[in-house]
Amino acid sequence: MYSPAVERLITELAKLPGIGPRTAQRLTFHMLKLRPDEILPLAAAITEVKEKIGFCSRCFNLAEGELCTVCADMRRDPRLLCVVEQPFDIVTIERTREFRGLYHVLGGALSPLDGVEPDDLHIAELLSRVDGDVEEVILATNPTMTGEATAMYVADMLPRRVRVTRLASGLPVGGDLEYADELTLGRALVGRRSLRRGEE
């Protein structure tokens, strides 16, 4: 129906997550309407990011060089290690400006049904990093079934001398109890904290 070049672009765009055939078709026709000086920078940006960006040799975050900006920052506390599933999780945590330790990206979550086994993740590399100065490992995997299973598996693999914690989960700030589901409310109750200083 379309020329081979147009068909190829639609096919390639449809491979992106969250992009179906119809959206890919709309994007393709939108791109065709743009002037060369409007669309060529996009093509150049895609080429540049593929040529320059890789993975940090230490934590597997995105990096332009051997180490990512976090691992290269000497002001970071090497005693704290936050374990996440994907590099974009680091961006989310960094926005809080509350964490000053280092990170480790697993590259996903355990999911035997999808063929994701422990050897497919960066768990072995995590264990070798913990042999150093790390005193606490914060398991910040997603609060999903696969994320919880991954956190439990990693916690069991870590040495006993290391403190292992999990991100608290529960009610969002500004949320109403009326709209909270039972699981979220239950976690909020389990993860409750004292409002008085000095009390755990």
URWO-V729372 format. One record per pair of residues at least 12 apart in sequence whose ideal C-beta (glycine too) atoms are under 8 Angstrom apart, sorted by sequence separation. I is the first residue (numbers start at 0). J is the second residue. D is the distance in whole Angstrom. If there is no record, write none. Layout:
BEGIN
((I,J,D) (I,J,D))
END
This chain:
BEGIN
((51,63,5) (55,67,4) (58,70,6) (107,119,7) (108,120,8) (138,150,4) (10,23,8) (57,70,5) (89,102,5) (106,119,8) (107,120,6) (140,153,8) (170,183,7) (9,23,5) (12,26,5) (55,69,8) (106,120,5) (169,183,6) (170,184,7) (8,23,8) (9,24,5) (12,27,6) (55,70,6) (89,104,7) (105,120,5) (106,121,5) (138,153,6) (150,165,6) (168,183,7) (169,184,8) (88,104,8) (105,121,5) (138,154,6) (81,98,6) (104,121,7) (105,122,7) (136,153,8) (169,186,5) (170,187,5) (9,27,5) (86,104,6) (103,121,7) (168,186,5) (169,187,3) (8,27,5) (79,98,7) (81,100,6) (83,102,6) (85,104,7) (167,186,8) (168,187,8) (169,188,8) (69,89,7) (79,99,7) (80,100,6) (81,101,7) (82,102,8) (83,103,7) (84,104,7) (105,125,7) (79,100,3) (80,101,5) (81,102,5) (82,103,5) (83,104,6) (84,105,6) (85,106,7) (103,124,7) (136,157,6) (169,190,5) (5,27,6) (8,30,7) (78,100,7) (79,101,7) (80,102,7) (81,103,7) (83,105,7) (84,106,8) (85,107,7) (103,125,5) (168,190,7) (76,99,5) (77,100,7) (80,103,6) (82,105,6) (84,107,6) (167,190,4) (69,93,8) (75,99,6) (76,100,5) (77,101,6) (84,108,5) (142,166,8) (61,86,5) (74,99,7) (75,100,6) (76,101,7) (103,128,6) (136,161,6) (138,163,7) (5,31,8) (60,86,5) (75,101,5) (135,161,7) (136,162,7) (138,164,7) (142,168,5) (59,86,8) (134,161,7) (135,162,4) (136,163,5) (137,164,5) (138,165,5) (139,166,5) (125,153,7) (129,157,6) (133,161,6) (134,162,6) (135,163,8) (136,164,7) (137,165,7) (138,166,7) (60,89,6) (120,149,8) (129,158,6) (135,164,6) (137,166,7) (115,145,8) (122,152,8) (126,156,6) (70,101,6) (122,153,6) (126,157,7) (69,101,6) (108,140,6) (129,161,6) (69,102,6) (108,141,7) (122,156,7) (100,135,8) (105,140,7) (108,143,7) (110,145,5) (117,152,7) (109,145,6) (100,137,8) (108,145,4) (108,146,5) (98,137,8) (109,148,5) (108,148,7) (109,149,5) (108,149,4) (60,102,6) (58,101,7) (82,125,7) (109,152,6) (58,102,5) (59,103,7) (60,104,5) (105,149,7) (142,186,8) (58,103,5) (59,104,4) (80,125,8) (58,104,6) (59,105,8) (59,106,6) (92,139,7) (80,128,7) (105,153,8) (80,129,7) (54,104,8) (88,139,7) (80,133,5) (88,141,8) (77,131,7) (78,132,6) (79,133,8) (82,136,6) (77,132,5) (78,133,6) (79,134,7) (80,135,7) (81,136,8) (82,137,7) (77,133,7) (78,134,4) (79,135,5) (80,136,5) (81,137,4) (82,138,5) (83,139,5) (84,140,5) (78,135,7) (80,137,7) (82,139,6) (83,140,7) (84,141,6) (79,137,7) (81,139,5) (82,140,7) (59,121,5) (84,146,7) (59,124,7) (84,149,7) (57,128,7) (82,153,6))
END
